[in-house]
């Protein structure tokens, strides 16, 4: 029996013979089948190039989608660029595939395409070409990947009101904020999106929003997102959409609502390795090490094999719960696999250092086939400080500062180690060195959600509009606590 692709080739030959190649509907269908149905991009491109009238957006979209699905990001952007040069206006489906392709670009390629696409807008005759919004949306995404959220926002503001009726520009900008450690800005933009009602958020929006909630611990908003998805008929989608389910598990776990995370996991229809990894790590960071390991060993019942992320979650479970012997066995298991990486060593060293096996941890650092990074030295330093190994802590702190000289964490931990040994002159010298190098300690921060609004507080920052009343209340609480403490002391005598 002939294969489906051989039948397609016969149909293609018949189309040529009958002279239907000039029929846009037929040729568009042929491009779509070759590109998306059979991933035969050589034939798809050949048919596409022979189409005399390329005015239908669908044929461009089919080719772009085919390239995106096969991981050929550069080809996607080349076709997108050619499409814009033909004054074509991409559809939502086109943009989804283009942004999907952009997500796998490395920094040098991002720089290249930012320049090329920016040139398109700069060279256009009209200030408001129909395709401007599409190009600016891609630039929002690329600048976000590049780590320049200010430029992302600048391009987002250049998108017209009509362009912002679609969800894709909003998703690109919210994602840019969240991926660059600006969760509050991402959530503020999400609220503006909901309040303006110009575009309805989809599951991709919600994945970014849930990630932002996880970063700042906003459980109430995370629960609202979950309920919103259910209210619009997406309860089944949560169970079947592994990305959405994984995001909910991650958010609930990081917000300390482990029971809700477990509920999402149990209701997931199709459980893959990524979903298991999220739940194992969620249990691990919440101190449920034994449950995390039980889930780890249960994976095989679903026909799944652990990957690098699974082993990392299991090692984290042992580290957070102080399961030394089980951690040693887990490290032996990952050492026999093809997944052993520097982060597994760092996690194992963290376990050994936490439980006081400092010398064994040092042996692992010396023997591992990787150069120790800041996480390795940081884990070892934490153990030294925890178990009062001051002299060793000073040496490890110096190593941490050497390997990551612009990070204040190493200097602060070294200062704490010196201070614990009353070496005040050395502490002063270290602080002077920090000032001379322009290294500033990252201020501590916390968030609290009140009536759906997230308030951020930074150490030493007095910019909050209600700061006077906050300090007035704190002063009252301190007086009250001192009075209670004094009463208890009097009662003891």
PyMOL commands that set and color helices and strands:
alter all, ss='L'
color gray80, all
select helices_A, chain A and resi 4-18+20-22+24-37+41-50+57-69+73-85+92-102+107-123+132-146+149-157+163-165+167-179+183-196+203-216+219-231+235-240+242-254+258-267+273-285+289-302+308-321+324-335+342-354+358-367+374-386+390-403+408-420+424-437+467-492
alter helices_A, ss='H'
color red, helices_A
select strands_A, chain A and resi 445-450+453-458
alter strands_A, ss='S'
color yellow, strands_A
deselect
rebuild
show_as cartoon
